[in-house]
Structure formats: structure tokens, C-alpha cells
């Protein structure tokens, strides 16, 4: 599965810092961050034994997104920014999702909120703010980390529950 980096929240200050790096320094930092995040993902998703706090993980991930925004050649299909979740464990039957089950994004700055608004307006075909654009209202909720599942109902009854897995294939957790 591929996730377009331009759709991920990007902190413009982090992108500016990343853009100031020499390409070889950026490449080395990208490799280091990718390794740290891949290890954190394996511990979190695969072993249910996280070592990083959510805040630390989010900080590392935001830095990686900024590096890839500043140096697009660093984006590869196996980058943590291009994946969501983890591979199914093999403990349960696999379920192929009808549509990719993606992760929610975070916003940590006003710039990231403005970028989100710009993406929403672009998708809706609205002019950018603040021009003569209509005012949009948003509802925000705390993002609580935990198990992501999709539930499918048929005729009002639960037919199947499946974990997110890697976003394309999850595991059947129907009781």
C-alpha cells in the first residue's frame, strides 16, 4: 500500500530545518529514523511491547515526514511513511479489506491545521482560505491509541470484525 506523503500532516518549521541539511546528512538521518520507527512499529504492532511513548514516536515520525517533504527522493515504498499498522500475526484467519483501512493523522501545530484545511478545501473544490472561501466548521476529538478494527454488519447483525493489520489485510476477530 502506498500513502502519499503530501497528504500527511507536515510541520513547515521541521521541513525548513530538514531542507537546510546537506543531502548526505539527510539521507543518513532518514535511514536512522526509518530504522527507529520500523523497530518501534514491530514492538508496538507485532509484539505488543512498545518502548517509545506515543509522543516520542509522533516526534520521530513527524521528523521523517519533514525529511521526505524536503528530500522527495528519500521516499521509498518501504518507508514507514508509506505503511500503516503491521503484518497479520498468523494467529487468526486473514481478512482482505474491501477498501484500505488507513490510520488517522495528527496535527501538532497551526501550520498542520492550516494544511489540513487546505487539503479539505482542495478535495471539496473550494477556494483556499481566507479569500472569498466559505467558512468551514470542524469537530476535533482526542485521538486515543488502541486496536483499530472494522466491523461489518449484515441486516443489522455483526457479520465480521477484523483488525487493521497492514491496512490491506487484517485478522478476523469475530467472536
C-alpha positions, 0 to 999 in steps of 0.5 A: 500500500502506498500513502502519499506523503503530501497528504500527511500532516507536515510541520513547515518549521521541521521541513525548513530545518530538514531542507537546510541539511546537506543531502548526505546528512539527510539521507543518513538521518532518514535511514536512522529514523526509518530504522527507529520507527520500523523497530518501534512499529514491530514492538508496538504492532507485532509484539505488543511491547512498545518502548517509545511513548506515543509522543516520542514516536509522533516526534520521530515520525513527524521528523521523517515526514519533514525529511521526505517533504524536503528530500522527495527522493528519500521516499521509498515504498518501504518507508514507514511513511508509506505503511500503516499498522503491521503484518497479520500475526498468523494467529487468526484467519486473514481478512482482505479489506474491501477498501484500505483501512488507513490510520488517522493523522495528527496535527501538532501545530497551526501550520498542520491545521492550516494544511489540513484545511487546505487539503479539505478545501482542495478535495471539496473544490473550494477556494483556499482560505481566507479569500472569498472561501466559505467558512468551514466548521470542524469537530476535533476529538482526542485521538486515543491509541488502541486496536483499530478494527472494522466491523461489518454488519449484515441486516443489522447483525455483526457479520465480521470484525477484523483488525487493521493489520497492514491496512490491506489485510487484517485478522478476523476477530469475530467472536 
